[in-house]
Amino acid sequence: MVRRIDITGAGSVPLTAWEYAAEPSEPTPQPSQPVGLPAVLLLHGLMGRASHWGATARRLAPRYRAVALDQRGHGSSGKPEGPYSRDAYVSDAESAIEQLHLGPAVLIGHSMGALTAWQLAARRPDLVSAVVICDMRASALGEQSQRAWETWFNAWPLPFPTLAAAHRWFAQDDPWLERPRPTRGGFFADVMTEGPDGWRPVFARRHMLRSREAWALDSHWDELSQVRCPALVVRGWDGELGRAEAQEMVRVLPRGSYAEIPDAGHLVPWDQPEAWCEALERFLAEVAGTARI
C-alpha cells in the first residue's frame, strides 16, 4: 500500500512524498517493539522519481516508516524554473523530514539523492540517524562532463512514438551505451508520460542540467567528512563510483562502511535488487539493532 502526501519545500515549492505501508499479509513488528517505527527517507537520483524506490520501500515497510520523495523538478513534485541549487535540494529534504515528523531518519540516497543525504546529515545531524550513499562520487566531474551531458540530452529522439520505443532507445539504441542495459530502459520508461505528440520525460532537461551543474562542478569531500552518523557507501562493480574513490570516501567518513555489488552498474538497486537489499538490511541491523527483514 502506498499513500500520497503533499508537502512544501524551500521557497514553497510543492513536493510529493509517498509513504509505503506493509501489506496485510506481510510480517509486522512484534508487540514488544515501539509503536512508532523508525523512519527512512528515500531520495532518488537525477531524472528519477520516488516510485523507483517501490521495491526497496516495500521491503523495509514492515519494520520502518518508509517514505520516498519526488524531489523538485521530478515526478509529481513542482517543476519551477529554479532554483536547482544544492541548498534547494537539501532544504527540500529537510522540510520533508520536519513536516512528516520523520526525524531522526535514515536517509537512503542514490546518485544525486545520496549527495543530498550526506549534505543534510552534515547540516542537520539532529534529523539524520544514518546515511546510505549509493553510487555517488565526492569528486568534481568537471565542465567537460557537463557539456557531454548537454550533448546527450540534445540527442534524445523526442518525442518517442510509443513507450516501448522509449524503453528500447535507452536500453540499447542510445549511442552513448557501451552495451545493452535492459534495466536502464525500464528506469527511463518509468519517467515518461504520454502527450498529444508521443512520449516525453516528466522532467525538463534544462532543469536536470541545472541540477547537475550544482554538484558536477564542485567536490564534496568536506561535507562528507562532517557526517558523524553511521554511513554506508555502496558501489556497483560497473557503476560510476570507482573502487578507489569509494574506499577513500569510507576512510573520510568518521563512521563509514563499505559494500560492493557484483554485476551492477550505476543503477545498483535495480540491477541487483536482492544483493542491494541484503547489503542495506545488514547495515540497518548493525546501526539500528533491528532484525533482518
C-alpha positions in Angstrom: 0.0 0.0 0.0 1.2 3.5 -0.8 -0.2 6.8 0.3 0.5 10.2 -1.4 1.3 13.1 0.9 1.6 16.7 -0.4 4.1 18.9 1.4 6.1 22.1 0.6 9.8 22.5 0.1 12.1 25.5 0.1 10.5 28.6 -1.5 7.1 27.0 -1.1 7.7 24.6 -4.0 5.0 21.8 -3.9 6.6 18.4 -3.2 5.0 14.9 -3.3 6.0 12.2 -0.8 4.9 8.6 -0.9 4.6 6.6 2.2 4.7 2.8 1.9 2.9 0.6 4.4 3.3 -3.1 4.9 0.7 -5.2 3.1 -1.7 -7.1 5.5 0.0 -10.4 4.6 3.5 -9.1 5.4 5.1 -9.7 8.8 4.6 -6.8 11.2 6.7 -5.8 14.2 6.2 -7.7 17.4 4.1 -6.1 20.1 7.3 -5.6 22.2 8.6 -3.1 19.6 7.8 0.6 19.9 4.6 1.7 18.3 6.4 4.4 16.4 8.5 2.8 13.7 11.9 4.3 12.9 11.8 6.2 9.6 13.7 6.0 6.4 13.6 8.7 3.7 14.5 7.5 0.2 15.9 10.0 -2.2 16.1 9.2 -5.9 18.9 10.4 -8.3 18.8 12.8 -11.2 15.9 12.1 -13.6 14.5 9.6 -11.2 11.3 9.6 -9.2 10.0 8.3 -5.9 8.3 5.2 -7.4 11.7 3.9 -8.5 12.2 3.1 -4.8 9.0 1.0 -4.6 10.6 -2.4 -4.2 13.1 -1.2 -1.6 10.4 0.7 0.3 8.1 -2.2 0.4 10.9 -4.4 1.7 11.5 -2.0 4.5 7.9 -1.2 5.3 7.2 -4.0 7.8 9.8 -2.5 10.2 10.3 1.1 9.1 8.2 4.0 8.2 9.3 4.1 4.6 8.8 7.4 2.7 10.1 8.2 -0.8 10.2 11.8 -2.0 9.7 13.2 -5.5 12.3 15.9 -5.5 11.8 19.3 -7.1 11.7 19.1 -10.9 10.9 15.3 -10.7 8.0 13.0 -10.6 4.8 14.6 -9.3 6.5 17.4 -7.5 6.6 21.0 -8.6 8.8 22.0 -11.5 9.7 25.6 -11.1 12.3 27.4 -13.3 14.5 27.4 -10.3 16.4 27.3 -8.1 18.0 23.8 -8.6 20.9 24.5 -6.3 22.3 22.1 -3.7 20.9 24.2 -1.0 17.4 23.9 -2.5 17.5 20.2 -2.7 18.9 19.8 0.8 16.4 22.2 2.2 13.6 20.3 0.5 14.7 17.0 2.2 15.0 18.9 5.5 11.4 20.2 5.1 10.1 16.7 4.3 11.6 15.2 7.4 10.3 18.1 9.6 6.8 18.2 8.0 6.3 14.4 8.1 7.9 14.1 11.6 10.4 11.5 10.4 13.5 12.6 12.3 15.9 11.3 13.2 15.6 9.3 9.9 17.8 7.0 7.9 18.5 8.7 4.6 18.9 6.3 1.6 20.1 8.1 -1.5 21.0 7.1 -5.0 23.4 9.2 -7.1 22.3 12.9 -6.6 20.0 11.8 -3.8 22.9 10.3 -2.0 24.7 13.7 -2.1 21.6 15.4 -0.8 21.5 12.8 2.0 25.1 13.4 3.2 24.9 17.1 2.9 21.7 17.2 5.0 23.4 14.8 7.6 26.3 17.3 7.8 24.0 20.3 8.1 21.4 18.8 10.4 22.8 15.9 12.4 19.7 16.0 14.7 17.5 15.0 11.8 19.6 12.1 10.5 20.4 8.8 12.2 22.3 7.1 9.4 23.1 7.6 5.7 23.3 5.2 2.7 25.3 6.5 -0.2 24.6 4.6 -3.4 27.0 5.1 -6.3 27.6 8.9 -5.9 31.1 10.4 -6.2 32.5 13.0 -3.9 34.9 14.4 -6.5 34.1 17.1 -9.1 33.3 15.8 -12.5 34.2 19.0 -14.4 32.9 21.2 -17.2 33.6 18.6 -19.9 31.3 16.2 -18.2 28.6 18.8 -18.1 29.0 19.6 -21.8 28.8 15.9 -22.6 25.5 15.6 -20.8 24.1 18.6 -22.7 25.1 16.9 -25.9 23.5 13.6 -24.8 20.2 15.4 -23.8 20.1 17.0 -27.3 20.5 13.6 -28.9 17.2 12.2 -27.4 14.9 11.4 -30.3 11.9 13.1 -28.7 9.0 12.5 -28.8 9.1 8.7 -28.7 6.2 7.3 -30.7 5.5 4.6 -28.0 6.6 3.7 -24.5 8.2 0.6 -25.9 10.3 2.8 -28.3 11.5 4.8 -25.3 12.4 1.7 -23.4 14.3 0.3 -26.4 16.3 3.5 -27.1 17.5 3.9 -23.5 18.2 0.1 -23.2 20.0 -0.5 -26.4 19.8 2.2 -29.2 21.4 5.1 -27.3 24.8 5.6 -28.9 26.3 6.5 -25.5 25.7 3.0 -24.3 28.6 0.6 -24.4 26.3 -2.5 -24.3 22.6 -3.1 -23.9 21.2 -2.4 -20.4 17.5 -3.5 -20.0 17.3 -2.1 -16.5 18.2 1.3 -17.9 15.4 1.1 -20.4 12.9 0.4 -17.6 14.3 3.2 -15.5 13.7 5.8 -18.2 10.4 4.3 -19.4 9.1 4.9 -15.8 9.8 8.7 -16.2 8.0 9.1 -19.5 4.5 10.5 -19.9 2.2 10.5 -22.9 1.2 13.7 -24.7 -0.6 14.5 -27.9 2.6 14.0 -30.0 4.0 11.0 -28.2 6.1 10.2 -25.1 8.3 12.7 -23.3 10.0 12.8 -19.9 8.1 14.2 -17.0 11.0 16.5 -16.2 12.5 19.4 -18.2 16.0 18.5 -19.4 17.1 22.1 -18.8 16.2 21.7 -15.1 18.2 18.5 -15.0 21.3 20.2 -16.4 21.0 23.0 -13.8 20.6 20.4 -11.1 23.6 18.5 -12.2 25.7 21.7 -12.6 25.1 22.4 -8.9 27.1 19.3 -8.0 29.1 18.2 -11.0 31.4 21.3 -10.9 32.3 21.1 -7.2 33.8 18.4 -4.9 32.0 17.4 -1.7 34.7 15.9 0.4 34.5 18.5 3.2 30.8 17.8 3.8 31.4 14.1 3.7 33.9 14.4 6.5 31.3 16.2 8.6 28.8 13.3 8.6 29.0 12.0 12.1 26.3 9.3 11.9 26.9 5.8 10.6 27.2 5.8 6.8 27.3 3.1 4.2 28.9 3.6 0.8 27.6 1.2 -1.9 29.0 0.8 -5.4 28.3 -1.4 -8.3 31.2 -3.1 -9.9 30.4 -1.4 -13.2 29.0 1.8 -11.8 30.2 5.4 -11.9 31.8 5.3 -8.5 35.2 3.7 -8.7 36.6 1.4 -6.0 39.5 3.6 -5.0 37.3 6.7 -4.6 34.6 4.7 -2.8 37.2 3.4 -0.3 38.6 6.9 0.2 35.0 8.1 0.9 34.7 5.4 3.6 38.0 6.5 5.1 37.0 10.1 5.2 33.6 9.3 6.8 34.0 9.2 10.6 31.8 6.2 10.8 31.9 4.8 7.3 31.4 1.3 6.0 31.5 -0.2 2.5 29.6 -2.6 0.3 30.2 -3.7 -3.3 27.5 -5.2 -5.5 28.7 -7.6 -8.3 27.2 -7.4 -11.8 25.7 -4.0 -11.1 26.1 -0.7 -12.9 25.1 2.8 -11.8 21.5 1.6 -11.2 22.6 -0.7 -8.4 19.3 -1.2 -6.6 17.6 -2.1 -9.8 20.4 -4.1 -11.5 20.7 -6.4 -8.4 17.7 -5.8 -6.1 18.3 -8.8 -3.9 22.0 -8.1 -3.3 21.2 -4.4 -2.7 18.5 -5.1 -0.1 20.8 -7.6 1.7 23.5 -5.0 2.0 21.0 -2.4 3.1 19.5 -4.7 5.7 22.9 -5.7 7.1 23.8 -2.1 7.6 20.4 -1.2 9.2 20.7 -4.1 11.5 24.1 -3.0 12.6 23.3 0.6 13.2 19.7 0.3 14.5 19.8 -3.1 16.2 16.9 -4.3 14.0 16.4 -7.8 12.9 16.8 -8.6 9.2 13.6 -8.5 7.2 
